[in-house]
Amino acid sequence: MGRRRVSDRGRGWLRGLLALSLLVLATGDAVADPAYTFHGLVSEARPRAADFRLTAHTGKRMSLGDFGRTLRLLYFGYTHCPGICPTTLAEANQALRLLSPRQTARVRLLLVSVDPARDTPERLAAYLGHFNPSFVGLTGTAEEVARAAAAYGIYYRVVEGGSSTEYTVDHTSMIIVVDEAGVVRLLFPYGITAKDMAEDLRHLLR
């Protein structure tokens, strides 16, 4: 990979972070919860999570609200991602393994594809099966995905490759944590460890 692609990815991450920073304070802000210091970025305003309707990897049309009273880990990525997405999903899976079975049952990771042209429900199902059978893949038309991403300040851009089917997508890489009441509570930036994620999730699941 050349310098340009790495630089583009960095700019994409920063753009998304700047947009989402309207919702958050510094890591471990005491205002959000004086009894606990979070590892993730803490939502100051605790806004209601924007709803959307996309096609799940099962083929069923689903909205964010359809997942009921669960802690939702919302991640915008794609199955052809060369490194960042699989690393993030692997860490999230490990974080869930550190929780108790009862706690894990109350968490759903939702991968919203920023590459709807290639990420069919079938491909999402096969891809996520390598990480955790409880992970849910969501895709849709380019317009549907764009609206969902925009609602969360997610940046993404196709980087032209050798052909119409060989390309990468620069995108914001962070997990947005929506609590059981449908409120944005935390952001897990790329690079946070499974242990730190698990500690924060365990606190929210009390």
GUSEVO-362355 format. One record per residue (C-alpha): residue number from 1; residue in three letters; x, y, z. Coordinates in nm, 2 decimals, m for minus. Layout:
<atoms>
ATOM  seq  type       u       v       w
ATOM  NUM   ALA       X       Y       Z
...
</atoms>
This chain:
<atoms>
ATOM  seq  type       u       v       w
ATOM    1   MET    0.00    0.00    0.00
ATOM    2   GLY    0.13    0.34   m0.09
ATOM    3   ARG    0.16    0.65    0.12
ATOM    4   ARG   m0.14    0.81   m0.04
ATOM    5   ARG   m0.38    0.53    0.07
ATOM    6   VAL   m0.26    0.54    0.43
ATOM    7   SER   m0.29    0.91    0.44
ATOM    8   ASP   m0.64    0.90    0.30
ATOM    9   ARG   m0.74    0.65    0.56
ATOM   10   GLY   m0.60    0.87    0.83
ATOM   11   ARG   m0.79    1.17    0.70
ATOM   12   GLY   m1.11    0.97    0.69
ATOM   13   TRP   m1.07    0.86    1.04
ATOM   14   LEU   m1.00    1.21    1.16
ATOM   15   ARG   m1.30    1.36    0.97
ATOM   16   GLY   m1.53    1.10    1.13
ATOM   17   LEU   m1.38    1.17    1.47
ATOM   18   LEU   m1.42    1.54    1.43
ATOM   19   ALA   m1.79    1.49    1.34
ATOM   20   LEU   m1.85    1.25    1.63
ATOM   21   SER   m1.66    1.48    1.87
ATOM   22   LEU   m1.97    1.69    1.88
ATOM   23   LEU   m2.12    1.41    2.09
ATOM   24   VAL   m1.83    1.33    2.31
ATOM   25   LEU   m1.59    1.45    2.58
ATOM   26   ALA   m1.24    1.33    2.65
ATOM   27   THR   m1.18    0.97    2.74
ATOM   28   GLY   m1.29    0.89    3.09
ATOM   29   ASP   m1.48    1.21    3.15
ATOM   30   ALA   m1.60    1.22    3.51
ATOM   31   VAL   m1.92    1.41    3.43
ATOM   32   ALA   m2.07    1.11    3.25
ATOM   33   ASP   m2.02    0.88    3.54
ATOM   34   PRO   m1.82    0.99    3.85
ATOM   35   ALA   m1.80    0.64    3.99
ATOM   36   TYR   m1.62    0.49    3.68
ATOM   37   THR   m1.36    0.60    3.43
ATOM   38   PHE   m1.44    0.47    3.09
ATOM   39   HIS   m1.17    0.36    2.84
ATOM   40   GLY   m1.39    0.47    2.54
ATOM   41   LEU   m1.49    0.82    2.45
ATOM   42   VAL   m1.79    0.92    2.66
ATOM   43   SER   m2.10    1.07    2.51
ATOM   44   GLU   m2.17    1.40    2.69
ATOM   45   ALA   m2.52    1.48    2.55
ATOM   46   ARG   m2.63    1.12    2.54
ATOM   47   PRO   m2.83    1.17    2.22
ATOM   48   ARG   m3.09    0.92    2.09
ATOM   49   ALA   m2.93    0.69    1.83
ATOM   50   ALA   m3.05    0.76    1.48
ATOM   51   ASP   m3.26    0.48    1.35
ATOM   52   PHE   m3.23    0.33    1.00
ATOM   53   ARG   m3.36    0.04    0.80
ATOM   54   LEU   m3.13   m0.19    0.61
ATOM   55   THR   m3.11   m0.55    0.49
ATOM   56   ALA   m2.96   m0.80    0.74
ATOM   57   HIS   m2.74   m1.08    0.64
ATOM   58   THR   m3.04   m1.31    0.68
ATOM   59   GLY   m3.22   m1.12    0.40
ATOM   60   LYS   m3.47   m0.96    0.64
ATOM   61   ARG   m3.52   m0.58    0.65
ATOM   62   MET   m3.43   m0.46    0.99
ATOM   63   SER   m3.40   m0.13    1.18
ATOM   64   LEU   m3.18   m0.04    1.48
ATOM   65   GLY   m3.48   m0.06    1.70
ATOM   66   ASP   m3.56   m0.41    1.59
ATOM   67   PHE   m3.28   m0.54    1.81
ATOM   68   GLY   m3.48   m0.45    2.12
ATOM   69   ARG   m3.33   m0.38    2.46
ATOM   70   THR   m2.97   m0.49    2.38
ATOM   71   LEU   m2.65   m0.31    2.40
ATOM   72   ARG   m2.57   m0.24    2.03
ATOM   73   LEU   m2.21   m0.21    1.90
ATOM   74   LEU   m2.25   m0.03    1.57
ATOM   75   TYR   m1.96   m0.05    1.33
ATOM   76   PHE   m1.93    0.08    0.98
ATOM   77   GLY   m1.69   m0.14    0.77
ATOM   78   TYR   m1.67   m0.39    0.49
ATOM   79   THR   m1.58   m0.75    0.42
ATOM   80   HIS   m1.29   m0.67    0.17
ATOM   81   CYS   m1.12   m0.45    0.43
ATOM   82   PRO   m0.75   m0.56    0.44
ATOM   83   GLY   m0.68   m0.51    0.81
ATOM   84   ILE   m0.86   m0.25    1.02
ATOM   85   CYS   m1.21   m0.42    1.00
ATOM   86   PRO   m1.10   m0.77    1.08
ATOM   87   THR   m0.88   m0.65    1.36
ATOM   88   THR   m1.17   m0.45    1.51
ATOM   89   LEU   m1.41   m0.74    1.48
ATOM   90   ALA   m1.17   m0.98    1.63
ATOM   91   GLU   m1.11   m0.75    1.93
ATOM   92   ALA   m1.49   m0.70    1.97
ATOM   93   ASN   m1.53   m1.08    1.97
ATOM   94   GLN   m1.26   m1.12    2.23
ATOM   95   ALA   m1.43   m0.85    2.44
ATOM   96   LEU   m1.75   m1.05    2.44
ATOM   97   ARG   m1.57   m1.36    2.54
ATOM   98   LEU   m1.45   m1.18    2.85
ATOM   99   LEU   m1.81   m1.11    2.96
ATOM  100   SER   m2.04   m1.36    3.13
ATOM  101   PRO   m2.28   m1.56    2.91
ATOM  102   ARG   m2.57   m1.36    3.06
ATOM  103   GLN   m2.40   m1.03    2.97
ATOM  104   THR   m2.30   m1.15    2.62
ATOM  105   ALA   m2.66   m1.24    2.54
ATOM  106   ARG   m2.75   m0.87    2.59
ATOM  107   VAL   m2.50   m0.74    2.33
ATOM  108   ARG   m2.53   m0.73    1.95
ATOM  109   LEU   m2.26   m0.62    1.72
ATOM  110   LEU   m2.40   m0.47    1.40
ATOM  111   LEU   m2.17   m0.43    1.10
ATOM  112   VAL   m2.31   m0.18    0.85
ATOM  113   SER   m2.13   m0.23    0.52
ATOM  114   VAL   m1.99    0.08    0.35
ATOM  115   ASP   m1.94   m0.13    0.04
ATOM  116   PRO   m2.29   m0.23   m0.05
ATOM  117   ALA   m2.19   m0.30   m0.42
ATOM  118   ARG   m2.00   m0.61   m0.31
ATOM  119   ASP   m2.13   m0.69    0.04
ATOM  120   THR   m2.44   m0.89   m0.03
ATOM  121   PRO   m2.63   m1.05    0.26
ATOM  122   GLU   m2.48   m1.38    0.17
ATOM  123   ARG   m2.12   m1.25    0.18
ATOM  124   LEU   m2.18   m1.07    0.51
ATOM  125   ALA   m2.32   m1.39    0.66
ATOM  126   ALA   m2.01   m1.59    0.55
ATOM  127   TYR   m1.77   m1.32    0.66
ATOM  128   LEU   m1.91   m1.26    1.01
ATOM  129   GLY   m1.94   m1.63    1.07
ATOM  130   HIS   m1.56   m1.64    1.10
ATOM  131   PHE   m1.58   m1.40    1.40
ATOM  132   ASN   m1.90   m1.46    1.60
ATOM  133   PRO   m2.23   m1.62    1.50
ATOM  134   SER   m2.42   m1.34    1.69
ATOM  135   PHE   m2.27   m1.06    1.48
ATOM  136   VAL   m2.52   m0.91    1.24
ATOM  137   GLY   m2.43   m0.78    0.89
ATOM  138   LEU   m2.64   m0.50    0.74
ATOM  139   THR   m2.64   m0.37    0.39
ATOM  140   GLY   m2.87   m0.18    0.15
ATOM  141   THR   m2.87    0.05   m0.15
ATOM  142   ALA   m2.59    0.31   m0.18
ATOM  143   GLU   m2.84    0.58   m0.07
ATOM  144   GLU   m2.96    0.39    0.23
ATOM  145   VAL   m2.60    0.32    0.35
ATOM  146   ALA   m2.51    0.69    0.29
ATOM  147   ARG   m2.80    0.81    0.50
ATOM  148   ALA   m2.72    0.57    0.79
ATOM  149   ALA   m2.35    0.67    0.78
ATOM  150   ALA   m2.43    1.04    0.77
ATOM  151   ALA   m2.65    1.02    1.07
ATOM  152   TYR   m2.35    0.90    1.28
ATOM  153   GLY   m2.09    1.13    1.12
ATOM  154   ILE   m1.92    0.83    0.95
ATOM  155   TYR   m1.68    0.92    0.66
ATOM  156   TYR   m1.61    0.67    0.38
ATOM  157   ARG   m1.48    0.70    0.03
ATOM  158   VAL   m1.40    0.44   m0.24
ATOM  159   VAL   m1.03    0.43   m0.34
ATOM  160   GLU   m1.01    0.33   m0.71
ATOM  161   GLY   m0.83    0.00   m0.77
ATOM  162   GLY   m0.73   m0.21   m1.06
ATOM  163   SER   m1.08   m0.28   m1.17
ATOM  164   SER   m1.45   m0.21   m1.08
ATOM  165   THR   m1.44   m0.50   m0.83
ATOM  166   GLU   m1.09   m0.45   m0.69
ATOM  167   TYR   m1.08   m0.14   m0.47
ATOM  168   THR   m1.06   m0.04   m0.10
ATOM  169   VAL   m1.28    0.19    0.10
ATOM  170   ASP   m1.14    0.45    0.33
ATOM  171   HIS   m1.37    0.49    0.63
ATOM  172   THR   m1.40    0.60    0.99
ATOM  173   SER   m1.31    0.30    1.21
ATOM  174   MET   m1.48    0.31    1.55
ATOM  175   ILE   m1.75    0.13    1.73
ATOM  176   ILE   m2.05    0.33    1.84
ATOM  177   VAL   m2.20    0.19    2.16
ATOM  178   VAL   m2.58    0.24    2.18
ATOM  179   ASP   m2.73    0.14    2.51
ATOM  180   GLU   m3.04   m0.06    2.58
ATOM  181   ALA   m3.25    0.26    2.59
ATOM  182   GLY   m3.14    0.36    2.24
ATOM  183   VAL   m2.89    0.62    2.36
ATOM  184   VAL   m2.54    0.68    2.23
ATOM  185   ARG   m2.31    0.62    2.53
ATOM  186   LEU   m1.96    0.55    2.41
ATOM  187   LEU   m1.73    0.54    2.11
ATOM  188   PHE   m1.45    0.28    2.09
ATOM  189   PRO   m1.18    0.42    1.87
ATOM  190   TYR   m0.96    0.19    1.65
ATOM  191   GLY   m0.69    0.03    1.86
ATOM  192   ILE   m0.88    0.00    2.19
ATOM  193   THR   m0.81   m0.34    2.35
ATOM  194   ALA   m1.06   m0.62    2.41
ATOM  195   LYS   m1.00   m0.59    2.78
ATOM  196   ASP   m1.08   m0.22    2.79
ATOM  197   MET   m1.39   m0.27    2.58
ATOM  198   ALA   m1.51   m0.56    2.80
ATOM  199   GLU   m1.46   m0.34    3.11
ATOM  200   ASP   m1.67   m0.06    2.97
ATOM  201   LEU   m1.94   m0.30    2.84
ATOM  202   ARG   m1.95   m0.48    3.18
ATOM  203   HIS   m2.02   m0.14    3.34
ATOM  204   LEU   m2.29   m0.05    3.10
ATOM  205   LEU   m2.46   m0.39    3.15
ATOM  206   ARG   m2.48   m0.36    3.53
</atoms>
